[in-house]
Amino acid sequence: MCTNRYYWDRHVVKIFFISCVLPLFLALPSLVFTVLTEFHIYQNSVSRERITN
């Protein structure tokens, strides 16, 4: 397999792209929750709901 075919083969590029993006996509909800908790945005909204109910 020559290097030109290896770098431009769409199947190889697609697998490489998915393997790079998938971990980021899976880590995104955890990262968002951590940031919201760190800045007390999520905790404040939850405690307001408990107080009003």
C-alpha positions in Angstrom: 0.0 0.0 0.0 1.6 3.3 -1.0 1.5 6.3 1.3 -0.6 8.3 -1.1 -3.4 5.8 -0.9 -3.1 5.4 2.8 -3.5 9.1 3.5 -6.4 9.6 1.2 -8.4 6.4 1.5 -11.8 7.6 2.8 -12.4 4.5 4.9 -9.1 5.0 6.8 -9.8 8.7 7.2 -13.4 8.0 8.5 -12.1 5.5 11.0 -9.4 7.8 12.2 -11.9 10.7 12.5 -14.4 8.6 14.5 -11.8 7.3 16.8 -10.6 10.8 17.6 -14.1 12.4 17.9 -15.9 9.6 19.8 -14.0 10.0 23.1 -14.6 13.7 23.0 -18.3 13.2 22.3 -18.6 10.7 25.2 -16.8 12.9 27.6 -18.9 16.0 26.8 -21.8 15.4 29.2 -19.5 14.7 32.1 -17.5 17.8 31.3 -20.6 20.0 31.1 -21.9 18.6 34.4 -18.6 19.2 36.0 -18.4 22.8 34.8 -22.0 23.5 35.9 -21.4 22.0 39.3 -18.1 23.9 39.7 -19.8 27.2 39.0 -22.7 26.3 41.3 -25.2 26.7 38.4 -26.6 23.2 38.7 -26.6 23.1 42.5 -28.4 26.4 42.8 -31.2 25.4 40.4 -31.7 22.0 42.2 -31.8 23.6 45.6 -34.4 26.2 44.5 -36.6 23.3 43.2 -36.4 21.6 46.6 -37.2 24.8 48.5 -40.2 25.6 46.3 -41.6 22.1 46.4 
